[in-house]
Amino acid sequence: MTVTYLKRAEPRPEAESADLRDAVAIMLAKIEQEGAEAARRYCQQFDKWDGEIVLPDAARAQAVARVPQDLKDTIRFAHDNIRRFAEAQKATLTDCAVELLPGHWAGQRQIPVSAAGCYVPGGRYSHVASALMTITTAKVAGVGHITAASPPRPGSGMPDAIVYAMDLSGADTILNLGGVQAIASMAFGLFETVPADILVGPGNSFVAEAKRQLFGRVGIDMFAGPTDSLVIADGTADPEIVAWDLVGQAEHGQDSPVWLVTSDRALAETVMTRAPQLIETLPQANAMAAKVSWAERAEVILCDTREEMAQVSDRYAPEHLHVQAADLDWWLERLSVYGSLFLGEETTVPFGDKTSGPNHVLPTSGAARYTGGLSVQKFTKTVTWQRTDKTAMRELAKATSKISRLEGMSGHARSAEVRLEKHFGHCDSTAD
């Protein structure tokens, strides 16, 4: 296997410092102990917000009314695609029952969780799409109560477009809260919300760490790191489009890696020349993030064959994987380690990030090796049941008694044997 790195990333720093872990642990403990007042103080400190935490119905309606109709139509377009894809996913989740033995039935049921907390990032960007992706999916799954939270802007609160997206998607309660205080409030059921069974949605390192520390007490969508993206391109790809696709993902943040895996040296060299030039055309804040990402986190890898390219991609297990190469059906069949796959020049990761339907909350930092992204399944419990009559009970009890005594678990054995004694007058297990 011949793999040549034309550009390598600098060694990554530790993803998470002890200071971050300690700071989040202190905040969570204080909010759990002191309740809503502690969350409110943190909101004042970090969000610079002194207004109402729970968005009143009247304010929600006013925010919705202020959104221009053309923007509403665009958000509705994205919402419709996301909803329909989630409905298609839900249709694959089915209850079942099977008679394993004459008189012994077992089955499964699909039951949505009772309450979910959906976090929508704020800060540099207004993440309308994250509201659509998280809340809509929970609603389609059948979650009973959905709380949504997003950082308010000083003096004005949440952007109207985010409120509209939350409202359209089906949020029951909307909180003017960001960061750890939002995650804690949804988990603990503060501000008269329903305590969340699961917390979902992207966020900064403090949000991710809060979710990590709360995992176990509540469910979470996944352990999240910086977003990442990998492009596979052969000689048929357009280097200008490839460069823009990498730059577009690099603007997420300084820690967001982008990777190009290609079999065409000329394309690789053109992309390495063009990417820094394209970054300079971005607005200043976006350019600053993308410049560091490209300089420190980007890699360009040259391979001899498409199988080598696929193997490199598998090792990276990217969150987003975009193939711009010939014979897309081969790539669809061959590739299996990714959060979401984008095939062909006519599609792009930003379609998936914003409007096209499949969820954009995806596994990062190599987690695509073992998990997929946010879906209706994340909001649904697959639970099992069983029922046994007297006919099947005899064989099950005998086998259970034998295995339990072999394992040294006498209590388990007796639980089976007393049923034999009651219903058949004796324990006919041959176990000692």
N, C-alpha and C positions, 0 to 999 in steps of 0.2 A: 504494500500500500504506500503510494507516494503522496504525501501531504506536505505542502509548503506554506508556512505562515509568512505572508507578505506584510502583515501588520499584526502585532500582538498587543493585548491589553496589559496595562500595568498590574502588578499584584494587587488584589483587592484588600482593603483594610478589613478589620474585624467588622462583621455586619452589624454587630450589636454590642454596645459597651455596657460595662457594669453600671455606669452612671445612669444610662437610659433605663435599665431594668429597675434600679433602685428608685429613680424618680417616679416611674409609673406605679410601682408597688406602693409607694407612699401615698400617691394621689388616690389610688383605688381604695386603700385602707381608710383614708380620711373620708372619702365620699360614702363608703359603706357605713362608717361609724356615725357620721354627722348628717348624712342624707342630702336632701335637695339644697340646703343652704350652702354646703361645701361645693356642690356642683355649680351653684350660682356664683360663688366667689371666684372659682376657677374661670367661669365664663367671663366675668368682669375683668379678670387678670389677663387672660390669653385672647379672648375674642373681642375684648373692649366693648362689651354689650351690656347695657343696663336695662334693656327693655324686657318684655314678656318672654318667658322661655317657651311656653306652649303657645303656638300660633293660634289665635282665636279664629273661629269660623268666619267672622266678618272680615278679618284681615286676609284670610286665605282667599275669600271671594274677591276682595279688592285687588289682590295680587294677580289672580287669574284674569280679571277684567282688564288689567293694564297691559297684558301681553298682546302685541300686535297680531292680527289674524293670520298674516302670512307665516309668522313664527309658530303660532299654534298649529297651523296646517303641517309645517315641517316636523314638529315634535310628534304630532299625531301619526304622521307617516312612519316615523321610527318606532313609535309605540305599537302600531299595528303589526309591524314585522316581528318585533320582539314577542308580543303576545301570541301571535299565531305560531311562532316557532316553539314557544313554551307549551302551548296547547298540544302541538304535535309530540313533544317529549312526554307530556302527561299521558297521552294515549298509549304509550309503550309500557306504562306501569299498570299492571293488572293484578287483581286478586286471583287466587287459584286454590284448588282443593284436590286432593288425591287420596284414594283409599289404598294405603300401603299394604294392609293385610285385611282379610275379611273381618269387618267390624272395627277397624282402626283407621280413622281419617286424620289427615294433617293438611294444613293450608297456610296461606299468607294473606295479609291485608295491607293495603297501602293507606296510611293515615297521615295527614299533614300535621305538622306541629301546631300548637295552639297560638303561639305568638312569635313574631320575628322583629328584630331591630335592624334597620337598614341604614347604613352610614353613607352619606354622600359628601365627598371631599369638597372643600372650598379652596381658599388660598389664591394661588396665582391664576387658576382656571376655574370657571363655573361648570361643574361636571353635570350638566343636564342629563347626559347619557347614562351616568351611574344611577341616577334616580330611576330612570326607565328600566334599566337592566335588573336592579335588585328588587324594587317594589312590584313591578309587573310580574316577575317570575314567582314571587311569594304569593301574589294574589291568585295567579293561575293555579298554583299548587293547592290552594284552598286554605291557606293560613288564616286563622280566625281573627287575629288582630295584628296590624302592622304599624310599628312606630318608625318614623323616618326622622333623621337628624342631620343637620348640616351647619357649618359655621356661619353665624350672621356677620355681616359687614358692619363696622362701627357706624352708628347713626342711621342705618337704613335696613338692616336685617338681611335676610336671604334674598338673592336676586329673584325677581318675579318669575323668570323662566324656570328656575328650579322648583319654586312653589307650584307652578302650573304642572310641571312634569310629575311631581309627587302626587298632586291632586288627581291628575288624569290616571295615574298608575294604580291608585287605590289606597293611599296611605290613610290610616285611621287617625293618627296623631302625628303632628309635625312639631319638632323641637328646634328652637333656635339655639343650638349647641354644637360645638365642635370638639375635636380632640378626645382626650381621655375622659373628660367629664361627660361627653355625649355617650361614649361606649358604656361607661359605668351606669349612667342614668337609665339607659335602655336595659342593661342587664339586671339592675336592681329594682326596676319598676318605679323610678322616682317621677315626680311631677304627675302623679296619679295615672301613669301609664301602666300597661300590663307587662310584668317582667318577661323579658324575651327568653324563648327557648333556644334561639339561635341568633347569632350576630353575623351580618354579612356586609360586604362592601369594601372597596379599597380605601386607603388612607395613608398618612405619613408614618414615619417610624414609631411615633408615640401611639397612634391608633393601632398599628399592627402589634406592638408590644402589649397593649392593653388587652387586645383580643387573645393573644397568646397566653397571658397570665390568667385570664378568665376561662380558658378552654378547660372543659371537664365539668365546671359548674354550669356552663352553657355550651351549646355547640357553636362552632364557627365555620365559615365557608372553607378557609384554608389558612395556613401560615404564609403570609405574603411578604415578598421582598420587592426590590425594584423591578419595574416592568422590563421585559427584554424581548428582542425580536431577531429572527434569523431569516435571511434571504438566500435561497438556492437559485443560482442563475447559470445558464450555459451560454453558448455563443449566440443563441437566438434572442437573448434578452436585450432590452434597450438600456444602456448604461445610465442615461439621464434619469429614467424612471426608477431604476434600481437605487441610484444615489438619493433621489428624493424620498423614496420609501425608507431608507435607512435614516436620513436626516429627520424625517417626520417622527420617527419613533425616538430618536435621540433627544428631541425637545422635551420629552417627559421629565427628564431630570439628569443631573450630573452623574448619578449612580446607575443610570439605565444603560445596560450594554446592548450594542447592536453588532451583528455578525454577518459577514458575507462569505458564502461558500460557493466557489465557482470553478468551472473547468476551463475558463477562458482568461488567460493572463491579460490580454489587451483590455477586456472589460474591467478586470480588477484594477488595473492601473488607471483607467479612466475614472472609475468610481472614486478611487483614492485621491485623485486630483480634484474632482468636482465637488465632493462632499463638503470640504471646508469652504469652498467658494459659495455653495448654496446656503450654508449656515450663516454666512455674512449677510444674506438678504432677509433673514428673519428679523422680527422685532427684537429689541435689545434683550429683554428678559429671556425670550425663547432661545436667542442665539447664545447667550451665556451658558445656559444649561446644555444645549446641544454641542457647543464647542468643547466643553470638558468631557462630556460623554464620548464624543468622537476621539478626542485626543487620548483619553485614559482607559476607556472601556471597549472601544471598537476593535474588532479583529477582521482581517481579510485572509481567507484560507484558500489556497489553490490545490485542486485535486486533479487526478488524471481521468477518472471515470465517474459516471453518475452513481455507481454503487459506492464508491469512496465518498462522494458527497453525502449520500444517504447515511452512511455509517458515521461521518462526522456530525451530522445533524442529530442522529440518535444519541450521541454522547453528550451533546449540549442540552438535549431535552428542552427546546425553547418554549416559551409561553406562546409566542406567535411564530408561525412558520409559513413563509410565503415562497412558493415555487414559481419561478419565471423561467421555464425550460420546456423543451419539446416533450411530447408524449406524456401529457398530464395524467392520463389513466394509469400509467406505470407508477408514477410518483404517488398517486392516491392509494394504490394497492401496496406499495412498498413501505411507505412511511407510517410509523405508528407511535412515535414518541414526541408528542407536542400537546400544547394546550388547545390551540385552534389552528386549522390548516386553511391556507388561502391559495387557490390554484389559478395561475395564469395572470397575464399582464392586466386583464380587464378588471380584476378585483384588487383590493388593497386592504391592508390591516385597518386603516382608518374607517373603511366601511363597517368592519366588525366592531370597531371601537364605538361607533356612533349610531348606525341606522339599519344594518342589514338583517338582524334577527338573532343569530346565535349570541350567547352571552359574552360580554367582555371581561367579566371577573374570572380570571384564569390563573392556573398554577405558574409560579415563577421560581427562579433559583433552582431549576432542575427537577422540581416537584412533578412535572409532567411524566416522569418515569412511573409514577404510581397513582396519580389522580387526575381527574378532569376538572373542568371549570364549574362555575355556578350553574345550576339547573333546577328544574322542579324536583329532581331527586334529592337535592340538598335540603329541601324543606319538607321532605316526606320520610316517614319511618316505615320500613318494611318489617312488619311484625308477623309472628307465626302463631298458630293455634293448633290444638289437637284434641280429639275426642275418641274415646275407646269404649267399646261395649264388652260384655262378659266373655264373648267368644275370643276376641283378640287379646284380652287382658291376660289370659292364662299363659300364652306363649311369651308375651312381653315380660310378664313378671318372672317367669323361670329364667329367661336370658338375663334380665337385669340383676337377679339375685346372684347368678353365677359370676357375672363380670364384677359386681360390687364386692363380692367376697374375695375374688382374685386380687382386687385392688386394695383390700383391707378396709373397705368402707362398710362396716356392719350396719350402720343406721340406714344407709341406702338399701342394703339387702333386706332388712326387716320391713321397710316400707313396701317393698314388693311382696314379701312373703306373707304379710298379714292379710293381703288381698286374696292370696291363694287359700289361706286358712279360712277366711270368712266365707268365700264364695264356693269353695270346693271341699271344705272340711279338713283339709290337710295342706301342708306345704310339699308339693311334689317336685320341688327343685332338687336336683342331684348334688347341689353344692353342699360342702361341709357346714 
